[in-house]
Amino acid sequence: MSYRNRLEKMDKFTFPLLIVGSFLSFSPTTISAQTLADHLGYPPGTKLIIVHADDLGETHAVNAAAIKSLEAGSINSASLMVPCPWFPEIADHAKSHPSGDFGLHLTVTSERVYYRWGSVAPADKVPSLLDENGYFHHDWEQNQHINAKEVEIELRAQIERALAMGVRPTHLDSHQYRLIMNGKELFDVMVRVAHEYKLPIFVNRDWFAEHPYLQESLGPDDIILDHTITIGPEVVPEKWTDFYISALKNLKPGVTEFVIHPGFDDEELRAATRERSTWGSTWRQRDFDFFIKLITWRELANMAARK
């Protein structure tokens, strides 16, 4: 379906509100805030939010928490890591829920110490992406050469595997922002592949100042979100509620994506993330608990109004 046809079809729908009278549940595959006002009749200053879960496919605990969150309505978007061991499980779920908003979390690193994954493409086609054991590198060293042509081979392999397993992705994003914030060459690869598959990329305008090549590489028809909010390790657990209340009170006009990382704090996820003091199993359980309780965000909106 073309960009214009999607807009025309959307006009016929009534979208569920996440916060009554203030925010609209909206998919990242649609349009920017400016175009929303033009095509859907919303006035300037309208604030739209996506609540998006990252890292699906990483473990069963992550999949289970994300599926429960989707079913409860506390998130309305997610992205899947094709190279990871538990991708087949979440691919089956996405296949059986074709109306769901499932993107691909394009992955070219494997940051865990013992829980590892490698390329979807044959190893001999992408050697610069792999360590001596055949896994993606834990991290990229400052002077490490990552071959852009090999990155393109791997991205295509991930998309093709997802399609072959019945996933119909709604968008593309990048695990650890590796393809977005590591220079124009890699970002151009991502843009080229996205255009070929006619998929939007998760990019927001807030990144343009620090990474001007993003704006240079995107075309007039590319969909650009306005803002991203994700809770960082500097926010102690006791301040999570205050963080989200403040984020809502100070939400700017346009489309904002809240990025969360739900998971269940069980033996599997504790083992997979045991080297992490942040972003580990306890962190992910907290992300799940916080958003699963809010569901429609009404409680959080009311709390914000009282402060």
C-alpha positions in Angstrom: 0.0 0.0 0.0 1.4 3.4 -1.0 2.1 6.2 1.5 -0.9 8.2 0.2 -3.2 5.2 0.3 -2.2 4.6 3.9 -3.1 8.1 4.8 -6.5 7.9 3.0 -7.2 4.6 4.8 -6.2 6.0 8.2 -8.7 8.8 7.9 -11.5 6.2 8.2 -10.3 4.9 11.5 -10.9 6.0 15.1 -7.6 5.6 17.0 -7.5 4.6 20.7 -6.3 7.3 23.1 -3.5 6.5 25.4 -4.2 9.5 27.5 -7.8 10.8 27.0 -7.8 14.2 25.5 -4.1 14.5 25.3 -2.3 11.8 23.4 -3.0 9.4 20.5 -1.9 5.9 20.1 0.0 5.9 16.8 2.2 3.6 14.8 5.7 4.7 13.7 4.9 3.5 10.2 2.6 6.3 9.6 3.5 10.0 9.3 5.3 12.8 11.1 3.5 15.3 13.3 3.4 17.9 10.6 1.7 15.6 8.2 -0.6 14.3 10.8 -2.0 17.7 11.3 -2.4 18.2 7.6 -4.0 14.9 6.7 -5.9 13.9 9.8 -7.2 17.3 10.9 -5.4 17.6 14.2 -4.4 21.1 15.1 -0.8 22.3 15.5 0.6 21.3 18.9 -1.0 17.9 19.0 1.1 15.4 21.0 1.3 11.8 19.8 3.0 8.9 21.5 4.3 5.4 20.7 5.2 3.1 23.5 7.7 0.8 22.0 9.4 -2.4 23.3 12.9 -3.2 22.1 14.9 -6.5 22.0 12.1 -9.0 21.3 13.6 -12.4 20.3 16.6 -12.0 22.7 15.2 -14.4 25.3 11.9 -16.2 26.1 11.6 -14.0 29.2 11.7 -10.8 27.0 9.2 -12.3 24.5 6.8 -13.3 27.2 6.8 -9.9 28.9 6.4 -8.1 25.6 3.5 -10.3 24.5 1.8 -9.7 27.8 2.3 -6.0 27.5 1.0 -6.0 23.9 -2.1 -7.9 25.0 -2.7 -5.6 27.9 -2.3 -2.5 25.7 0.5 -1.0 27.7 2.8 -1.0 24.6 1.6 -0.5 21.0 4.9 -1.2 19.1 7.8 -3.6 19.2 10.9 -4.6 17.3 12.4 -8.1 16.8 16.1 -9.2 16.8 16.3 -11.7 14.0 19.8 -13.2 14.9 18.8 -14.1 18.4 18.0 -17.6 19.6 14.4 -16.8 20.6 13.5 -15.0 17.4 11.4 -18.0 16.1 9.1 -17.8 19.0 8.3 -14.1 18.6 8.2 -14.5 14.8 5.4 -17.0 15.2 3.5 -14.5 17.4 4.0 -11.7 14.9 2.9 -14.0 12.1 -0.3 -14.9 14.0 -1.0 -11.2 14.7 -0.6 -9.5 11.3 -2.2 -6.3 12.5 0.5 -5.8 15.2 3.2 -3.2 14.9 6.3 -5.4 14.7 9.5 -3.8 13.3 13.0 -5.3 12.9 15.7 -4.4 15.4 18.5 -4.7 13.0 21.4 -6.2 15.0 25.2 -6.2 14.2 26.6 -6.5 17.8 26.3 -9.1 20.5 27.0 -7.3 23.8 26.5 -10.1 26.3 29.5 -11.9 27.8 28.2 -15.5 27.6 24.8 -15.2 25.8 25.9 -14.6 22.2 24.6 -14.5 18.7 26.1 -14.2 15.3 25.2 -13.3 11.7 22.3 -14.5 9.7 24.4 -14.2 6.6 27.1 -16.9 6.0 30.1 -16.1 8.1 32.4 -15.9 5.2 30.3 -13.2 3.6 30.5 -10.8 6.7 33.9 -11.5 8.4 34.4 -7.9 9.6 31.2 -8.2 11.7 32.4 -11.3 13.6 34.9 -12.2 16.2 37.2 -15.2 16.2 34.4 -17.5 17.5 31.9 -16.5 14.8 29.8 -14.2 17.0 29.1 -10.5 16.5 31.6 -8.4 18.3 30.7 -7.4 21.9 31.5 -3.8 20.9 33.2 -1.8 18.1 36.6 -0.4 19.0 37.2 3.2 17.9 39.5 2.2 15.1 37.8 -1.0 14.1 37.0 -1.4 10.4 33.4 -2.5 9.8 32.8 -3.2 6.1 29.7 -1.4 5.0 29.1 -3.8 2.1 29.1 -6.7 4.6 26.7 -4.7 6.8 24.4 -4.5 3.8 24.6 -8.2 3.2 23.7 -8.9 6.8 20.8 -6.5 6.9 19.3 -8.0 3.8 19.7 -11.5 5.3 17.9 -10.5 8.5 15.0 -9.0 6.6 14.7 -11.9 4.3 14.7 -14.4 7.2 12.0 -12.4 8.9 9.9 -12.4 5.7 10.5 -16.1 5.2 9.2 -16.8 8.7 6.0 -14.9 8.2 6.9 -11.6 9.8 5.7 -8.5 7.9 7.8 -5.8 9.4 6.3 -2.3 9.8 9.6 -0.5 10.3 13.3 -0.8 10.9 15.4 0.3 13.8 18.9 -0.4 15.0 20.1 -2.3 18.1 22.2 0.0 20.2 21.8 2.6 17.4 24.9 1.1 15.7 23.6 1.8 12.2 22.4 5.3 13.0 25.0 6.9 15.2 28.3 5.5 13.7 28.6 7.7 10.7 27.1 8.4 7.3 28.4 5.3 5.5 26.5 2.8 7.7 23.4 5.0 8.0 23.3 5.2 4.2 23.4 1.4 4.0 20.4 1.3 6.4 18.5 3.9 4.4 19.2 2.2 1.1 18.0 -1.2 2.4 14.9 0.4 4.0 14.0 2.2 0.7 14.3 -1.1 -1.2 12.0 -2.9 1.1 9.7 0.2 1.4 10.1 0.3 5.2 10.4 3.5 7.4 13.3 3.9 9.7 13.1 4.9 13.4 14.9 8.2 13.3 14.0 11.4 15.2 14.7 15.0 14.7 16.4 15.4 18.1 19.4 13.5 16.7 20.0 15.8 13.8 22.1 18.4 15.7 24.7 15.9 16.9 24.5 13.7 13.7 23.8 16.1 10.8 24.4 13.4 8.2 21.1 11.8 9.3 19.1 14.7 7.8 21.4 14.8 4.8 20.8 11.1 4.0 17.0 11.1 4.4 14.7 12.1 1.6 11.5 14.2 1.5 9.3 11.1 1.7 11.1 9.5 4.7 9.1 9.4 8.0 10.9 11.2 10.8 9.7 11.1 14.4 10.2 14.1 16.6 11.4 12.9 20.0 12.5 9.8 21.8 12.3 9.1 25.6 14.0 6.2 27.3 14.9 5.9 30.9 18.7 5.7 31.5 20.9 4.1 34.2 21.3 7.5 35.9 17.7 7.4 37.0 17.5 5.4 40.2 14.5 3.0 40.7 12.8 5.3 43.3 12.7 8.1 40.7 11.1 6.1 37.7 7.6 7.4 38.4 8.9 11.0 38.7 10.8 10.5 35.5 7.8 9.5 33.5 5.5 12.1 35.1 8.0 14.8 34.2 8.4 13.4 30.6 4.6 13.6 30.1 4.2 17.0 31.7 7.0 18.3 29.4 6.1 16.4 26.3 6.6 18.5 23.2 4.3 18.7 20.2 4.8 16.0 17.5 5.4 12.3 17.7 7.3 11.0 20.7 8.4 7.4 21.1 8.9 6.0 24.6 11.4 3.1 24.2 11.2 0.4 27.0 12.8 -2.9 27.5 10.3 -5.3 29.3 11.4 -8.7 30.5 10.7 -11.1 33.4 13.3 -11.3 36.1 13.6 -15.1 36.0 16.5 -17.5 36.0 16.9 -17.4 32.2 17.1 -13.6 31.9 19.3 -13.3 35.0 21.8 -15.7 33.5 21.7 -14.0 30.1 22.3 -10.6 31.6 24.3 -11.4 34.7 27.2 -9.1 33.7 24.9 -6.1 33.6 24.4 -3.8 36.5 21.9 -1.8 34.3 19.6 -3.0 31.5 19.7 -6.5 33.2 16.8 -8.7 34.3 15.8 -6.6 37.3 15.8 -3.5 35.1 13.6 -5.2 32.5 11.2 -6.5 35.1 10.8 -3.0 36.4 10.1 -1.7 32.9 7.5 -4.4 32.5 5.9 -3.7 35.9 5.7 0.0 35.4 4.0 0.0 32.0 1.8 -3.1 32.5 0.2 -1.3 35.5 -0.6 1.8 33.5 -2.2 0.2 30.4 -3.9 3.3 29.1 -1.7 5.7 30.9 -4.7 7.3 32.6 -3.3 6.8 36.1 0.0 8.5 35.1 -1.8 11.4 33.4 -3.9 11.9 36.6 -0.8 11.9 38.7 0.9 14.4 36.5 -2.2 16.7 36.6 -2.1 16.7 40.4 1.6 17.7 40.7 
